[in-house]
Amino acid sequence: MSLPHILVVDDDPEILRLLGKYLEGQGFRCSLAANRRACEEKIADSRVALVVLDVMLPDGSGLDICRDLKERRPEIAIILLTALKEDVDRIIGLELGADDYLGKPFNPRELAARIRAVLRRSGESASERPADPGLYTFEAFTVDPERRLVGAPDGEEIELTGAEFDLLMIFLERPGRVLSRDILMDLLHGRTADPFDRSVDVTMSRLRRKFNDNGVFRLFKTVRNGGYQFAARVERRAGGPS
């Protein structure tokens, strides 16, 4: 089995050197890029599973790269590196489809843990998937967990980022249950929520928008002082080619 290919993009040569050496020691195949141009070249030339992306680059914004990459290559996961006080950039990055973020300075061990968690959620650890998870259906929508596809009632595919799909699956596996932000944060990111962390709320907002559930909340309900609830009836059936 090939090693997951990680691309680290940062304009600090010392950070690049240290992260490249550390991540390779953690069992990843690691490529390095110091700017946007090098990042795009690496992605074009090889199969990258995840990009560790600094928000501030000399030839462009990491947020712009995040948006463009999620539009062209939504299967590539993204972890943003931001300064601790750049809350706005973190929120914008999550709205653009980033799968996670990490504030600078950070411990490389935490970054490696975040990378593993994102890859596991996005399906890189194939051995952890059930052989045939079947299909989920609700309100004429169809979800294929194995292929990570969502079909709308009109037959069109709804394109979700890795974090959005993972959040949807959390709800589908627990229909009708009120899930607090703390529970969702733990299930989605493997960490405890803090009062200023809006990642769950931002991902929830994106998910509602893609299901045309904004302002109606017939699928995803907000429970005051409780959290969120998936209100639709969910059914399981055997999978198969569509």
N, C-alpha and C positions, 0 to 999 in steps of 0.2 A: 504494500500500500504506500503511495507516494506521500511525502510530507506536505502538510498544508503550506501553501506559498503566501507569505506575508510581505507586503510592501510598506516600508516605513518612509514617510515623507516629512522632512524637517530641514530647515536651512542651517541648523547648528551642527557642524561636522562632528563635534564631540558627542552629542546626543546620538547622532546616526551611528557612529562607531560603537558606542557602548550598547545601544539597543540591538544592533545587528549581531554583535557577539553574544549578548545575553540570550536573545530569542533563538539563535541557532543552538545554543547550549541547552535550551528548553525543548528541543525537538522540532523546531520549525525550519522551513526553508525560507530564508530572508533576503529580500532585495532592498536596496536603499536608493532614495532620490532626494536631492537637495532643493528641487524647485518643481514648478508645475510642468514644465516641458519634459523634464526627466521622468516625472510621474506618469505622464501620458504615454511616453515611449515605452516604459516598462510594462504598462497595462496592455498596450497594443502588441507587444512582442511575446508575452507569456500569460499563462493562466494564473491569475491572482485570485486568491480566495478572500483576502481581507486587506484593507488599507488602513494603516495607522497614520492619520493625517493631521498635521499641524494647521491651525487656523490661519496663522500669519506666515506667508511665503513671500520671497522677494519679487516674484513675477506674477502674483495673483493671489486671490483669497482662497483659502481652503474651503470656505463655504461655497464659493462658485464651483470648485472642483467637485464637492459633495453633490451639489444639485445636478451638475452635468453628468456625473458618473451614475447617479441613481436613475437618471432618465435613459441613458444609453446601456448601462450594464447593471441592472437592479440586483443581479445575483451576487455581486461583489459587496461584501459587508464593509462598513466603515466605522472606525472608532476615531473620534475627534480628540485632538490634544488642544486644550485651551488654557489660558492663564486663569488663575483662581478667581479673578474678579470679572471675567468676561461672561457674566450670566446671560447677557443678551445673545452673544454668539452661540452659547450652548443651546439656548431655546430655539434660535433660528436653525441651527444645525439639525436638531431633532425634527423640526418641522420640515426640513428638506429631505429627511429620510435617513439620517445617521442612525446607526444601530446602538451606539453608546458613546460616552465621552469620558475623558479623564482630565482633571485639572493639573496643571504644572505648578510646582514640582511634584513628581510622583515616584513611587517605588516600582522599579521594573518588574518585581514579582507580581504586583497588583495588575500591571498591564498584561502580563502573560496570563493571569487568571481571567481577566476580562476577555482576552482573545479567545481562550478556550471556551468560555461561556457563550460568546457570540457564534463561534463556529459550531458548537454543539446545537444551538438553537436553529442555526441556518441549515443544518443537515450535513455538515462535513463529516460528522461521526456516524457514518452509515450503519455501523454495527450496532448502534443503540436504537435504531428504528425497528418497529415491529415489522414482520415480513409482509403483512397485509393489514394496514390500519383501517381499511375500509373508507367509506365516504361519509361526510356529515352533510345533512340537508336541513334547511330552515327557510321558511318564507320564500320558497322557490329558488333559493341560492344553493349551490353545491360547493363543498370544500373537499379537496383531495389532499390529505396530509402528506402522503408519500411524494407526490409531485409538487406539492406546495402551490396548488392552483385553486383559484376561486372563480366559479362561474356565476354570472348574474342571471336573473330570470329571462332576459332577452337573448341569452346564449353567449354574450360577450364575456371576455375575461376581465376580472378586476385585478389590476396590478398592485400588489402590496409589497412594501419593503419587508426585510426580514423581521424587524421589530414589530411591525403591524401584523404580520401573519402570526407571529408567536403570541401576541396579545389576543388575537382572535381565537387561537386554539385554546388558550387558557380559559376563555369564556365558554367555548363549545364543549369543553370537557367538564364544565361546572355550570350547566344552564340553571338559571333561576336562583343561584346562590349569590348573595351580596358579598363582593370582594373589596376589602379595604385597600387603600393605596399602599399600605405597608405590605399586605399579602401580595399584591400585584408587583410591587417593586422586587420583592424577594423571588417570585416566580419568573419575572421577566429578566431581571438583571443580577439576581443572586446576591443582593445586598440590601441593607436596611435603608428605608427612606429617611431623609432629613426634611425639616420644614420648608427648605428652599429648593428642593429637588422637584422640578415639574415634569420630568421625563415621562412619567406615566400619563399625566394629564395631556401633554402634547401629543403623545402617540395615540391616546384615546380620541382626541380631537381629529387627528388625521384619519383614523379608522372610520369615525362617524361620517366624515366628509365623503369618503370614498364609497360608503354605502348609502349616500344621500340621506343620512340620518341626522343631519345638523338641524337643531331647532325642533325636531319631532320626537326623537328618542324612542321610537317604537321598538328598536332592537336593543340599544344600549341605554339603560336608564341610570340616571344619577340619583343615588339614595342619600338624602341629606344626613350628614354626620355618620354615614355608613360606608360609602364607596360607590362602586358601579355594579350593575346587574345586567346580565343578558336575559332579556325578557321573552324572546321567541322560543317556540318549541323546537327542540333539536332531535333529529332522528339519525340513526346509523344504519348503513347498508353496506353490503359487500362491494369492494372496489372492482375496477376493471377498466379496460381501455374505453375512452370516450369517442 
